[in-house]
Amino acid sequence: MARDPGRVLIFDTTLRDGEQSPGASLNLEEKLAIAQQLSRLGVDIIEAGFPFASPGDFNAVQRIAESVGSAEGPIICGLARAAAGDIKACADAVAPAARRRIHTFIATSDIHLEHKLRKSRAEVLAITAEMVDYARSLVDDVEFSCEDAGRSDPEFLYEVIEAAIRAGATTINIPDTVGYATPAEFGALIAGINAQVPSIEQAVISVHGHNDLGLAVANFLEAVKHGARQLECTINGIGERAGNASLEELVMALHVRRRYFNPFLGRPADSSEPLTGVRTEEITKTSRLVSNLTGMAVQPNKAIVGANAFAHESGIHQDGVLKHRLTYEIIDARTVGLTDNRISLGKLSGRSAFRARLEELGYELSRDDLDDAFTRFKELADRKREITDRDLEAIVSEQVQQNDQVQYTLRSVQVSCGTGVQPTATVTLINADGAELTEAAIGTGPVDAVCQALNRLAQVPNELVEFSVKSVTEGIDAMGEVTIRLRHQGALYSGHAADTDVVVAAAQAFVNALNRLLAGSQTLALHPQRAPLPVLGDLPLAERPRV
């Protein structure tokens, strides 16, 4: 392909599609922290959000473009439906980036045309050409997606792709939107596009896919063999329903099996040139950051980044590894940045050393947030003999997740429980006006009593749908990390916190979730795939696309 970049481009959509995971919504500071770490990771493109969805989304994309969109940094991309208002908002949001992209899409499968868009094939074809042309008038780099391509008529798909390229699309994305394809089918679809679309050499072929059948990574690797050169994926595979193709699995599959994939990129099998631009040693750090900030725990047996990924329980395996690691390990844990670092910081350490270590871990805090996190660090140093990077991540991720529109701050929590005693909790909150509110409640256990008291104070109807506790590190003095998800009017809101006292952590996590609920219920963001497509009338006449 004339526009073959010579390697596989990694398009990270953690901040857009990944954030659509139920309960995984991120605030601005969290998005900035993840974007900065994605830049360190070396992804080629960051899809920062859907700017037309809400003022908050627009602001987040714009801030990311400003903070990490340097000429040496990744391309900053925003998503837009094939509608003038979406595209204009997207262009304005990504404008601060040195390298910017508009990613616009429209469905092409008959089932979507009939039941969602209620448009004919001819109408979709016309909209594609018109909107891609408009996007290209605003930026040089335009990506076009055929939503639900996996279930589209191939002949119509070829026609739409050709129209998009002729209108100025530089990347063509082929999504398996519902995770239905198998590797052979998906590979054949990419091969057909390469063979049947006359102008395909003028664009990079990209793939996007969901993991509903657990085949997303396999589908993408097959697509690479047939000419796909951009992979759209997320950290830890998070995303709607069963999630997206996992970035870490794709990158490490291409890294470990380089000899197998090299010939498909026209290289000698023994070429040592990396197939992606990702810095693999940043993978574990990025995985932990995303997990901490979204509150979505990584399953222990998750490939590459799971807690058990490099653990050996079987005696036979242990014996083999002790004799030669390659007997049962195909990846050196250090390749993905997995270390057991223990920092040399303590209660006598200063803010400069503390800040420097946080920056190494991917966090850049404001002065006020840094002071608060540093205070928590000192408090922890008084209680724990050894402090690890995982402890620091737990402390600072809670600080980063604080929303600008915090309604409640936890002042104190006290519980009484034990054998023959009815669990009771007394909780004090400080509201946005600075007033102290105190409430007591009984429950089935200390955590239930805390939640009951907090609900009485907040007086917002909600349903607790998840409560999980895990140890951040080993040892009796380990911090306990609590994740809580609340459901309110069909939407999920998550909160998480860490403390050596799990009841305190539970109270703080519940307050964090309540604050997200209260902030989120005030603004309703559009969902890119489910919102109705606007008409051209949503844009002033002078700003409408050329016809």
C-alpha positions as CSV (number, residue, x, y, z in Angstrom):
1,M,0.0,0.0,0.0
2,A,1.3,3.4,-0.9
3,R,0.4,4.8,2.5
4,D,1.7,1.8,4.4
5,P,3.5,3.4,7.4
6,G,6.0,0.5,7.4
7,R,4.9,-0.7,10.8
8,V,1.6,-1.2,12.7
9,L,0.2,2.0,14.1
10,I,-1.4,1.8,17.6
11,F,-4.6,3.9,17.9
12,D,-5.6,4.1,21.6
13,T,-9.3,4.7,22.3
14,T,-9.2,4.2,26.1
15,L,-10.4,7.7,26.7
16,R,-13.3,7.4,24.2
17,D,-14.5,3.9,23.7
18,G,-12.9,2.6,26.9
19,E,-14.7,5.3,29.0
20,Q,-18.0,4.0,27.7
21,S,-17.6,1.0,30.0
22,P,-20.4,1.2,32.5
23,G,-19.3,3.1,35.5
24,A,-15.9,4.0,34.1
25,S,-16.4,7.7,33.4
26,L,-13.4,9.8,34.0
27,N,-13.0,13.5,35.1
28,L,-10.7,15.9,33.4
29,E,-7.7,15.4,35.7
30,E,-8.0,11.6,35.3
31,K,-8.2,11.9,31.5
32,L,-5.1,14.2,31.4
33,A,-3.2,11.7,33.6
34,I,-4.0,8.8,31.3
35,A,-3.3,10.9,28.2
36,Q,0.2,11.8,29.5
37,Q,1.0,8.2,30.3
38,L,-0.3,7.1,26.8
39,S,2.2,9.6,25.3
40,R,5.0,8.0,27.4
41,L,3.8,4.6,26.3
42,G,4.4,5.7,22.7
43,V,1.0,5.2,21.1
44,D,0.7,6.8,17.7
45,I,-2.9,8.2,18.0
46,I,-4.9,9.1,21.1
47,E,-8.7,9.2,20.5
48,A,-9.4,11.7,23.3
49,G,-13.1,11.7,23.2
50,F,-16.4,12.7,21.5
51,P,-16.3,16.5,21.6
52,F,-19.9,17.1,20.5
53,A,-21.2,14.9,23.4
54,S,-21.1,17.6,26.1
55,P,-19.1,20.7,27.1
56,G,-17.1,18.5,29.5
57,D,-16.1,16.2,26.7
58,F,-15.2,19.1,24.4
59,N,-13.0,20.7,27.2
60,A,-11.3,17.4,27.9
61,V,-10.3,16.8,24.3
62,Q,-9.1,20.4,24.0
63,R,-7.0,20.2,27.2
64,I,-5.5,16.9,26.0
65,A,-4.6,18.4,22.7
66,E,-2.9,21.3,24.5
67,S,-1.0,19.1,27.0
68,V,0.2,16.2,25.0
69,G,-0.4,17.2,21.4
70,S,3.1,18.5,20.6
71,A,4.8,17.9,17.3
72,E,6.8,15.0,18.9
73,G,3.8,13.6,20.6
74,P,0.9,11.4,19.4
75,I,-1.8,12.5,16.9
76,I,-4.8,13.8,18.9
77,C,-8.1,12.5,17.5
78,G,-11.7,13.3,18.3
79,L,-14.8,11.3,17.3
80,A,-17.6,12.8,15.3
81,R,-20.7,11.4,13.7
82,A,-21.1,12.2,10.0
83,A,-22.9,15.4,10.8
84,A,-21.7,19.0,10.4
85,G,-22.1,20.1,14.0
86,D,-20.1,17.1,15.3
87,I,-17.3,17.6,12.8
88,K,-17.0,21.3,13.5
89,A,-16.9,20.7,17.3
90,C,-14.3,18.0,16.8
91,A,-12.1,20.3,14.7
92,D,-12.3,23.1,17.3
93,A,-11.5,20.7,20.1
94,V,-8.4,19.1,18.6
95,A,-7.1,22.4,17.1
96,P,-4.4,23.0,19.8
97,A,-2.6,19.8,18.8
98,A,0.3,20.0,16.3
99,R,-1.0,16.8,14.7
100,R,-4.7,16.5,14.8
101,R,-7.3,14.1,13.3
102,I,-11.1,14.0,12.9
103,H,-12.6,10.5,13.1
104,T,-16.0,10.5,11.5
105,F,-18.3,7.6,11.0
106,I,-21.7,6.4,9.7
107,A,-23.3,2.9,9.8
108,T,-23.2,0.8,6.6
109,S,-25.0,-2.4,7.5
110,D,-28.5,-2.9,6.3
111,I,-29.7,-3.6,9.9
112,H,-28.4,-0.2,11.1
113,L,-29.6,1.6,8.0
114,E,-33.1,0.3,8.4
115,H,-33.6,0.4,12.2
116,K,-31.2,3.1,13.4
117,L,-30.5,5.6,10.7
118,R,-33.7,5.0,8.7
119,K,-31.8,6.0,5.6
120,S,-31.2,4.4,2.2
121,R,-27.9,3.2,0.9
122,A,-27.8,6.2,-1.6
123,E,-28.4,8.6,1.3
124,V,-25.5,7.1,3.3
125,L,-23.2,7.2,0.3
126,A,-24.0,10.9,-0.2
127,I,-23.6,11.8,3.5
128,T,-20.2,10.0,3.5
129,A,-18.8,12.0,0.6
130,E,-20.2,15.3,1.9
131,M,-19.1,14.9,5.5
132,V,-15.6,13.6,4.8
133,D,-15.1,16.4,2.4
134,Y,-16.2,18.9,5.1
135,A,-13.9,17.3,7.7
136,R,-11.0,17.4,5.2
137,S,-11.6,21.1,4.7
138,L,-10.9,21.6,8.4
139,V,-7.9,19.2,9.0
140,D,-5.5,17.3,6.8
141,D,-5.9,14.0,8.6
142,V,-9.4,12.4,8.4
143,E,-10.3,8.9,9.4
144,F,-13.6,7.4,8.2
145,S,-15.3,4.4,9.9
146,C,-18.0,2.2,8.4
147,E,-19.9,1.4,11.6
148,D,-20.9,-2.3,11.7
149,A,-18.7,-3.1,8.7
150,G,-18.5,-6.7,9.8
151,R,-22.2,-7.2,9.0
152,S,-22.3,-4.9,6.0
153,D,-22.8,-6.1,2.4
154,P,-19.2,-6.2,1.1
155,E,-20.1,-4.6,-2.3
156,F,-21.8,-1.6,-0.6
157,L,-18.9,-1.4,1.8
158,Y,-16.4,-1.1,-1.1
159,E,-18.5,1.6,-2.6
160,V,-18.7,3.7,0.6
161,I,-15.0,3.3,1.3
162,E,-14.1,4.5,-2.2
163,A,-16.4,7.5,-1.8
164,A,-14.7,8.3,1.5
165,I,-11.2,8.1,0.1
166,R,-12.1,10.2,-2.9
167,A,-13.5,12.8,-0.6
168,G,-10.3,13.0,1.4
169,A,-10.2,10.3,4.0
170,T,-6.6,9.3,4.8
171,T,-7.5,6.3,7.1
172,I,-10.3,3.9,6.6
173,N,-11.5,2.0,9.7
174,I,-13.2,-1.3,9.5
175,P,-15.1,-1.9,12.8
176,D,-16.4,-5.2,14.1
177,T,-18.9,-3.2,16.1
178,V,-20.7,-6.1,17.8
179,G,-17.8,-8.5,18.1
180,Y,-19.4,-11.0,15.8
181,A,-16.6,-11.9,13.4
182,T,-14.2,-14.8,13.5
183,P,-10.5,-14.4,12.5
184,A,-10.9,-16.0,9.1
185,E,-13.9,-13.9,8.3
186,F,-12.3,-10.7,9.4
187,G,-9.1,-11.4,7.5
188,A,-11.1,-12.1,4.4
189,L,-13.0,-8.8,4.8
190,I,-9.7,-6.9,4.9
191,A,-8.3,-8.8,2.0
192,G,-11.5,-8.1,0.0
193,I,-11.2,-4.3,0.7
194,N,-7.6,-4.4,-0.4
195,A,-8.5,-6.1,-3.6
196,Q,-11.7,-4.5,-4.5
197,V,-11.5,-0.8,-3.5
198,P,-9.7,1.1,-6.4
199,S,-8.3,3.9,-4.3
200,I,-7.3,1.9,-1.2
201,E,-3.6,2.5,-1.7
202,Q,-4.3,6.1,-0.8
203,A,-5.4,5.3,2.7
204,V,-4.2,3.3,5.8
205,I,-6.5,0.4,6.7
206,S,-7.5,0.4,10.3
207,V,-9.5,-2.1,12.4
208,H,-11.7,-1.6,15.5
209,G,-13.4,-4.5,17.2
210,H,-15.2,-5.6,20.4
211,N,-14.5,-8.7,22.4
212,D,-18.0,-10.1,22.7
213,L,-16.8,-13.6,21.6
214,G,-13.3,-13.2,23.0
215,L,-11.9,-13.0,19.5
216,A,-11.0,-9.3,19.1
217,V,-7.2,-9.7,19.4
218,A,-7.2,-12.8,17.2
219,N,-9.3,-10.9,14.6
220,F,-6.8,-7.9,14.6
221,L,-3.8,-10.1,14.2
222,E,-5.4,-11.8,11.2
223,A,-6.2,-8.3,9.8
224,V,-2.5,-7.3,10.0
225,K,-1.7,-10.3,7.8
226,H,-4.0,-9.0,5.2
227,G,-2.9,-5.4,5.1
228,A,-4.3,-3.6,8.2
229,R,-1.8,-1.2,9.5
230,Q,-3.6,0.6,12.3
231,L,-5.1,-1.2,15.3
232,E,-7.7,0.6,17.5
233,C,-7.5,-0.8,21.0
234,T,-7.7,0.1,24.7
235,I,-5.6,-0.4,27.8
236,N,-6.7,-3.6,29.7
237,G,-9.3,-4.1,26.9
238,I,-11.9,-1.9,28.6
239,G,-14.9,-0.7,26.6
240,E,-18.6,-1.3,26.0
241,R,-20.0,-4.7,26.8
242,A,-17.1,-7.2,26.8
243,G,-14.7,-4.5,25.9
244,N,-12.3,-3.8,23.0
245,A,-9.2,-5.4,21.7
246,S,-6.5,-5.2,24.3
247,L,-3.6,-3.0,23.5
248,E,-1.1,-4.8,25.7
249,E,-2.0,-8.2,24.2
250,L,-1.8,-6.9,20.6
251,V,1.6,-5.2,21.1
252,M,3.2,-8.1,22.9
253,A,1.8,-10.6,20.4
254,L,3.5,-8.6,17.6
255,H,6.6,-8.3,19.8
256,V,7.0,-11.9,20.8
257,R,6.0,-13.3,17.4
258,R,7.9,-10.8,15.4
259,R,9.5,-13.5,13.2
260,Y,6.1,-14.8,12.2
261,F,4.6,-11.3,11.4
262,N,7.7,-9.7,9.8
263,P,7.1,-11.2,6.3
264,F,3.5,-9.9,6.2
265,L,5.0,-6.4,6.5
266,G,7.5,-7.1,3.8
267,R,10.5,-7.6,6.1
268,P,12.9,-10.5,6.5
269,A,11.7,-13.0,9.1
270,D,14.8,-12.3,11.3
271,S,14.4,-8.5,11.3
272,S,14.8,-7.0,14.7
273,E,13.0,-3.8,13.9
274,P,10.0,-3.3,16.2
275,L,6.6,-3.8,14.6
276,T,5.0,-1.0,16.7
277,G,6.3,2.2,18.3
278,V,5.1,1.3,21.8
279,R,7.6,1.3,24.6
280,T,6.7,-2.0,26.1
281,E,8.4,-1.3,29.5
282,E,5.6,1.3,30.1
283,I,2.8,-1.3,29.7
284,T,2.4,-2.4,33.3
285,K,2.5,1.2,34.6
286,T,-0.1,2.2,32.1
287,S,-2.3,-0.7,32.9
288,R,-2.2,0.1,36.7
289,L,-3.0,3.7,36.1
290,V,-6.1,3.0,34.0
291,S,-7.2,0.4,36.4
292,N,-6.8,2.7,39.4
293,L,-8.5,5.7,37.8
294,T,-11.5,3.8,36.3
295,G,-11.9,1.5,39.3
296,M,-12.0,-1.5,36.9
297,A,-9.8,-4.2,38.4
298,V,-7.7,-6.4,36.1
299,Q,-8.6,-10.0,36.4
300,P,-5.6,-12.0,37.9
301,N,-5.3,-14.3,34.8
302,K,-5.4,-11.5,32.3
303,A,-2.7,-11.9,29.7
304,I,0.4,-9.6,30.0
305,V,-0.9,-7.4,32.9
306,G,-2.8,-9.8,35.2
307,A,-1.3,-10.5,38.7
308,N,-0.8,-14.2,37.7
309,A,0.6,-13.5,34.2
310,F,4.1,-14.3,35.4
311,A,3.4,-16.5,38.4
312,H,4.2,-20.2,38.5
313,E,2.3,-22.4,41.0
314,S,2.9,-25.9,39.5
315,G,5.9,-27.7,40.9
316,I,6.9,-28.9,37.4
317,H,6.7,-25.3,36.1
318,Q,8.7,-23.9,39.0
319,D,11.4,-26.5,38.5
320,G,11.6,-25.7,34.8
321,V,11.7,-22.0,35.3
322,L,14.5,-22.3,38.0
323,K,16.5,-24.3,35.5
324,H,15.8,-22.1,32.5
325,R,13.2,-19.3,32.4
326,L,12.4,-20.0,28.7
327,T,11.0,-23.4,29.6
328,Y,7.7,-21.8,30.7
329,E,8.1,-18.1,30.1
330,I,7.8,-16.6,26.6
331,I,8.1,-13.0,27.9
332,D,10.6,-11.5,30.3
333,A,8.5,-9.7,32.9
334,R,10.9,-6.7,32.7
335,T,10.0,-6.3,29.1
336,V,6.5,-5.0,30.1
337,G,7.9,-3.0,33.0
338,L,7.0,-5.4,35.8
339,T,9.2,-4.8,38.8
340,D,8.9,-5.0,42.5
341,N,10.1,-1.5,43.2
342,R,10.3,-0.2,46.7
343,I,11.0,3.4,46.9
344,S,13.4,5.0,49.3
345,L,11.0,7.7,50.4
346,G,9.9,7.9,54.0
347,K,8.4,10.3,56.4
348,L,11.5,12.5,56.2
349,S,11.3,12.7,52.4
350,G,10.6,16.1,50.8
351,R,8.0,17.1,48.3
352,S,10.5,17.3,45.4
353,A,11.5,13.7,45.7
354,F,7.8,12.7,46.2
355,R,6.8,14.7,43.1
356,A,9.6,13.3,41.0
357,R,8.6,9.7,41.8
358,L,5.0,10.4,41.0
359,E,6.0,11.8,37.6
360,E,7.9,8.6,36.9
361,L,4.7,6.7,37.7
362,G,2.7,8.8,35.2
363,Y,1.1,11.4,37.5
364,E,1.4,15.2,37.3
365,L,-0.5,16.9,40.1
366,S,-1.4,20.5,40.7
367,R,0.2,22.1,43.7
368,D,-2.8,21.7,45.9
369,D,-3.4,18.1,44.9
370,L,0.3,17.4,45.4
371,D,0.2,18.8,48.9
372,D,-2.9,16.7,49.8
373,A,-1.3,13.5,48.3
374,F,2.0,14.3,50.1
375,T,0.1,14.6,53.4
376,R,-1.5,11.2,52.9
377,F,1.9,9.7,52.0
378,K,3.3,11.0,55.3
379,E,0.4,9.6,57.2
380,L,0.9,6.2,55.5
381,A,4.7,6.3,56.2
382,D,3.9,6.5,59.9
383,R,1.8,3.3,59.7
384,K,3.7,1.2,57.1
385,R,7.2,-0.2,57.4
386,E,7.7,-0.4,53.6
387,I,6.0,1.7,50.9
388,T,5.9,0.5,47.4
389,D,5.0,2.1,44.1
390,R,1.6,0.4,44.3
391,D,1.0,2.2,47.6
392,L,1.8,5.5,45.9
393,E,-0.5,4.7,43.0
394,A,-3.3,3.9,45.3
395,I,-2.8,7.2,47.2
396,V,-2.5,9.5,44.3
397,S,-5.2,7.9,42.1
398,E,-7.7,8.8,44.7
399,Q,-6.4,12.4,44.7
400,V,-6.6,12.6,40.9
401,Q,-10.2,11.3,40.8
402,Q,-11.5,14.3,42.8
403,N,-14.0,16.2,40.7
404,D,-14.0,20.0,40.5
405,Q,-17.7,19.9,41.4
406,V,-17.3,17.9,44.7
407,Q,-20.5,18.2,46.6
408,Y,-19.3,16.3,49.7
409,T,-16.0,15.7,51.5
410,L,-15.6,13.0,54.1
411,R,-14.6,14.5,57.4
412,S,-14.8,11.5,59.7
413,V,-16.2,8.0,60.0
414,Q,-16.5,5.9,63.2
415,V,-18.0,2.4,63.5
416,S,-18.9,0.0,66.3
417,C,-19.2,-3.7,65.5
418,G,-18.3,-7.1,66.8
419,T,-19.9,-10.3,68.2
420,G,-23.2,-9.6,69.8
421,V,-23.1,-5.9,68.8
422,Q,-25.4,-4.3,66.2
423,P,-23.1,-2.6,63.6
424,T,-23.4,1.1,63.9
425,A,-21.7,3.9,61.9
426,T,-21.4,7.6,62.5
427,V,-20.3,9.7,59.5
428,T,-19.6,13.4,59.1
429,L,-19.5,15.1,55.7
430,I,-18.7,18.6,54.7
431,N,-20.9,20.0,51.9
432,A,-20.1,22.4,49.2
433,D,-21.1,25.3,51.5
434,G,-18.6,24.2,54.1
435,A,-21.3,23.0,56.6
436,E,-20.7,19.9,58.6
437,L,-23.4,17.2,58.4
438,T,-23.5,14.2,60.7
439,E,-25.6,11.1,60.6
440,A,-25.7,7.7,62.3
441,A,-27.1,4.4,61.0
442,I,-27.2,0.7,61.7
443,G,-26.6,-2.0,59.2
444,T,-25.9,-5.7,58.6
445,G,-22.2,-4.9,58.9
446,P,-19.9,-1.9,59.4
447,V,-19.7,-1.1,55.7
448,D,-23.5,-1.4,55.2
449,A,-24.0,0.9,58.2
450,V,-21.5,3.5,56.7
451,C,-23.4,3.4,53.4
452,Q,-26.8,3.8,55.1
453,A,-25.5,6.8,56.9
454,L,-24.0,8.4,53.8
455,N,-27.2,7.8,51.8
456,R,-29.2,9.6,54.6
457,L,-26.9,12.6,54.3
458,A,-26.9,12.8,50.5
459,Q,-30.6,12.0,50.1
460,V,-30.0,10.8,46.5
461,P,-31.8,7.5,45.5
462,N,-29.3,4.9,44.3
463,E,-28.6,1.2,44.2
464,L,-25.3,-0.3,45.3
465,V,-24.5,-2.7,42.5
466,E,-20.8,-3.5,43.3
467,F,-18.6,-3.5,46.4
468,S,-15.1,-5.0,46.1
469,V,-12.1,-4.9,48.3
470,K,-8.6,-6.0,47.3
471,S,-5.2,-5.7,48.9
472,V,-2.9,-3.3,47.2
473,T,0.3,-5.1,48.3
474,E,1.2,-8.0,50.5
475,G,1.5,-8.0,54.3
476,I,-0.7,-7.4,57.3
477,D,-0.2,-3.7,57.0
478,A,-1.2,-3.6,53.3
479,M,-3.6,-0.9,52.1
480,G,-7.1,-2.1,51.2
481,E,-8.5,-0.7,47.9
482,V,-12.2,-0.4,47.7
483,T,-14.3,0.0,44.5
484,I,-18.0,0.9,44.7
485,R,-20.5,1.3,41.9
486,L,-23.8,3.0,42.3
487,R,-26.8,2.9,39.8
488,H,-28.9,6.0,39.4
489,Q,-31.6,6.3,36.7
490,G,-30.0,3.5,34.7
491,A,-26.4,5.0,34.8
492,L,-23.5,3.6,36.8
493,Y,-21.1,5.8,38.8
494,S,-17.9,4.4,40.3
495,G,-15.8,5.5,43.2
496,H,-12.7,4.0,44.7
497,A,-10.3,4.7,47.5
498,A,-7.5,3.1,49.5
499,D,-6.6,3.1,53.1
500,T,-5.0,0.7,55.7
501,D,-8.5,0.8,57.3
502,V,-10.9,-0.8,54.8
503,V,-14.0,0.8,56.4
504,V,-12.5,4.2,55.9
505,A,-11.6,3.3,52.3
506,A,-15.2,2.1,51.8
507,A,-16.6,5.4,53.1
508,Q,-14.3,7.5,50.9
509,A,-15.1,5.3,47.9
510,F,-18.8,5.7,48.5
511,V,-18.5,9.5,48.8
512,N,-16.4,9.6,45.6
513,A,-19.2,7.6,43.8
514,L,-21.8,10.0,45.2
515,N,-19.9,13.0,43.9
516,R,-19.7,11.5,40.5
517,L,-23.4,10.7,40.6
518,L,-24.3,14.2,41.6
519,A,-22.1,15.8,38.9
520,G,-23.1,13.3,36.2
521,S,-26.8,13.6,36.7
522,Q,-26.6,17.3,36.0
523,T,-25.3,16.9,32.5
524,L,-26.4,14.1,30.1
525,A,-23.7,13.4,27.4
526,L,-24.6,12.0,24.0
527,H,-23.6,8.5,23.1
528,P,-22.0,8.5,19.7
529,Q,-23.5,5.3,18.4
530,R,-27.0,5.7,19.9
531,A,-27.8,9.4,19.5
532,P,-29.9,10.3,16.4
533,L,-27.9,11.7,13.5
534,P,-28.5,15.5,13.3
535,V,-29.3,17.2,10.0
536,L,-27.3,20.0,8.3
537,G,-29.5,22.6,9.9
538,D,-27.6,22.1,13.2
539,L,-24.8,24.4,11.9
540,P,-25.0,28.0,10.8
541,L,-25.3,28.5,7.1
542,A,-21.9,30.1,6.7
543,E,-20.3,27.2,8.4
544,R,-22.0,24.4,6.5
545,P,-19.9,22.1,4.4
546,R,-19.2,22.7,0.7
547,V,-21.6,20.9,-1.6
